[in-house]
Amino acid sequence: MTTTTPRLPGGTWTLGDRPVSRFGYGAMQLTGPWVVGPPKDHDEAVAVLRDAVAGGITHIDTAETYGPRVVNELLHEALHPYADGLVIATKVGARRDARGGWPTAREPDQLRAQVDDNLETLGVDVLDLVNLRLGDADGPVAGPIAPAFETLVDLQQQGIIRHLGVSNATPDQVDEARGIAPIVSVQNMYNLANRQDDPLIDRLAAEGVAYVPFFPLGGFSPLQSEVLSTVAARLGSTPMSVALAWLLRRSPNILLIPGTSSRAHLSENIEGATVVLSDNDLLDLEGIGG
Ligand SMILES: NC(=O)c1ccc[n+]([C@@H]2O[C@H](COP(=O)([O-])OP(=O)(O)OC[C@H]3O[C@@H](n4cnc5c(N)ncnc54)[C@H](OP(=O)(O)O)[C@@H]3O)[C@@H](O)[C@H]2O)c1
């Protein structure tokens, strides 16, 4: 399932029917504070997106709720018409309220409206990959997902969604979705310090489904660990680089979508994720999450 690409660390993964770089890009950071409003530096945001694609990244994660609209409109401005091999993944299942909150919005008419909004802001006729975002801001919440997921399956059958995934999901919800229709990815919070999905990742790897960790660098609270800093110093690297390299090593079905609003960090992350971890490094890093 994986092949080597000379340009980006991690090679490629076939997401549904299309090969994507395992080193992708998460676009949520291209807004104002708390994912509301325009970015501080509009031109830099556009440049980050163009650099990402010029550097070989073919998997970008977005959502119409980022801004809202802001990130999708930036993607359109920077990259439309989209390159043939580029896969843009988006999410539905929440909306934004006046205080910047993320209330659930998973009724069928709400999901259809969100799919339409994504089509419009991205400027496409078909969405490459739509994740049904479950749970709430605190994480996954157990419970049935059938009515919401079936709405997306219906839109997929109408031809306006190519592939489906789930996000912020419990393992049971992943199974429930897969009992209804094929999914190509699960996007959950996971990083060196948050290892709750270890069994799920291994199971999905065996079944050819991608696992896309959000907050790979810790998100709003950057990863901080003495062990991580020690391993990074030993390798002449940085904690962020080691965290990304570890994810690429963790399992071949892991696709990275680290977020950044800066070209300097983007290239630092791409370069940094090439760092080679020894068995000793891996043993030390294993201790952080458990
Ligand atoms: N499905 C969901 O519910 C969900 C939830 C959250 C996020 N996501 C997706 O996951 C993606 C990744 O998550 P994220 O962006 O929130 O968190 P992240 O990738 O873990 O971390 C991003 C943060 O790390 C900083 N950073 C990046 N590279 C750095 C470097 N080399 N040195 C120092 N700081 C660095 C960024 O700041 P700078 O901008 O200054 O570089 C930013 O503050 C998002 O972009 C979004 O697409 C999905």
The ligand as a Tripos MOL2 file, in Angstrom:
@<TRIPOS>MOLECULE
LIG
   48    52     1     0     0
SMALL
NO_CHARGES

@<TRIPOS>ATOM
      1 N1        -11.3740   16.4490   12.9570 N.am      1 LIG1
      2 C1        -11.2960   17.3610   13.8950 C.2       1 LIG1
      3 O1        -12.1750   17.4890   14.7550 O.2       1 LIG1
      4 C2        -10.1040   18.2590   13.9150 C.ar      1 LIG1
      5 C3         -9.8010   19.0020   15.0610 C.ar      1 LIG1
      6 C4         -8.6770   19.8070   15.0600 C.ar      1 LIG1
      7 C5         -7.8470   19.8480   13.9460 C.ar      1 LIG1
      8 N2         -8.1460   19.1310   12.8320 N.ar      1 LIG1
      9 C6         -7.2440   19.1300   11.6490 C.3       1 LIG1
     10 O2         -5.9660   18.7200   12.0730 O.3       1 LIG1
     11 C7         -4.9620   19.6230   11.5960 C.3       1 LIG1
     12 C8         -3.7850   19.6270   12.5290 C.3       1 LIG1
     13 O3         -4.1460   20.1200   13.7940 O.3       1 LIG1
     14 P1         -3.6880   21.5520   14.3210 P.3       1 LIG1
     15 O4         -3.1850   22.3690   13.1970 O.co2     1 LIG1
     16 O5         -4.7600   22.0830   15.1280 O.co2     1 LIG1
     17 O6         -2.5560   21.1680   15.3500 O.3       1 LIG1
     18 P2         -1.0370   20.6580   15.1960 P.3       1 LIG1
     19 O7         -0.7240   20.3090   13.7880 O.co2     1 LIG1
     20 O8         -0.8400   19.6290   16.2400 O.co2     1 LIG1
     21 O9         -0.2220   21.9320   15.6620 O.3       1 LIG1
     22 C9         -0.3090   23.1460   15.0240 C.3       1 LIG1
     23 C10         0.4140   24.1570   15.8870 C.3       1 LIG1
     24 O10         1.8000   23.8420   15.8960 O.3       1 LIG1
     25 C11         2.5440   25.0000   15.5110 C.3       1 LIG1
     26 N3          3.6860   24.5380   14.7070 N.ar      1 LIG1
     27 C12         3.6680   23.8550   13.5420 C.ar      1 LIG1
     28 N4          4.9130   23.5920   13.1200 N.ar      1 LIG1
     29 C13         5.7480   24.1410   14.0330 C.ar      1 LIG1
     30 C14         7.1520   24.2130   14.1390 C.ar      1 LIG1
     31 N5          7.9560   23.6600   13.2340 N.pl3     1 LIG1
     32 N6          7.6800   24.8640   15.2160 N.ar      1 LIG1
     33 C15         6.8810   25.4210   16.1450 C.ar      1 LIG1
     34 N7          5.5360   25.3900   16.0940 N.ar      1 LIG1
     35 C16         4.9690   24.7520   15.0450 C.ar      1 LIG1
     36 C17         1.6100   25.8450   14.7140 C.3       1 LIG1
     37 O11         1.9670   27.2200   14.8460 O.3       1 LIG1
     38 P3          2.4390   28.0900   13.5630 P.3       1 LIG1
     39 O12         1.2000   28.4120   12.8060 O.co2     1 LIG1
     40 O13         3.1030   29.2530   14.1910 O.co2     1 LIG1
     41 O14         3.3860   27.2300   12.7840 O.co2     1 LIG1
     42 C18         0.2770   25.5710   15.3890 C.3       1 LIG1
     43 O15         0.0780   26.4190   16.4970 O.3       1 LIG1
     44 C19        -5.7090   20.9520   11.5370 C.3       1 LIG1
     45 O16        -5.0130   21.8750   10.7360 O.3       1 LIG1
     46 C20        -7.0600   20.5170   11.0210 C.3       1 LIG1
     47 O17        -7.0070   20.4290    9.6030 O.3       1 LIG1
     48 C21        -9.2440   18.3150   12.8130 C.ar      1 LIG1
@<TRIPOS>BOND
     1     1     2 1
     2     2     3 2
     3     2     4 1
     4     4     5 ar
     5     4    48 ar
     6     5     6 ar
     7     6     7 ar
     8     7     8 ar
     9     8     9 1
    10     8    48 ar
    11     9    10 1
    12     9    46 1
    13    10    11 1
    14    11    12 1
    15    11    44 1
    16    12    13 1
    17    13    14 1
    18    14    15 2
    19    14    16 1
    20    14    17 1
    21    17    18 1
    22    18    19 2
    23    18    20 1
    24    18    21 1
    25    21    22 1
    26    22    23 1
    27    23    24 1
    28    23    42 1
    29    24    25 1
    30    25    26 1
    31    25    36 1
    32    26    27 ar
    33    26    35 ar
    34    27    28 ar
    35    28    29 ar
    36    29    30 ar
    37    29    35 ar
    38    30    31 1
    39    30    32 ar
    40    32    33 ar
    41    33    34 ar
    42    34    35 ar
    43    36    37 1
    44    36    42 1
    45    37    38 1
    46    38    39 2
    47    38    40 1
    48    38    41 1
    49    42    43 1
    50    44    45 1
    51    44    46 1
    52    46    47 1
@<TRIPOS>SUBSTRUCTURE
     1 LIG1         1 GROUP 0 **** ****
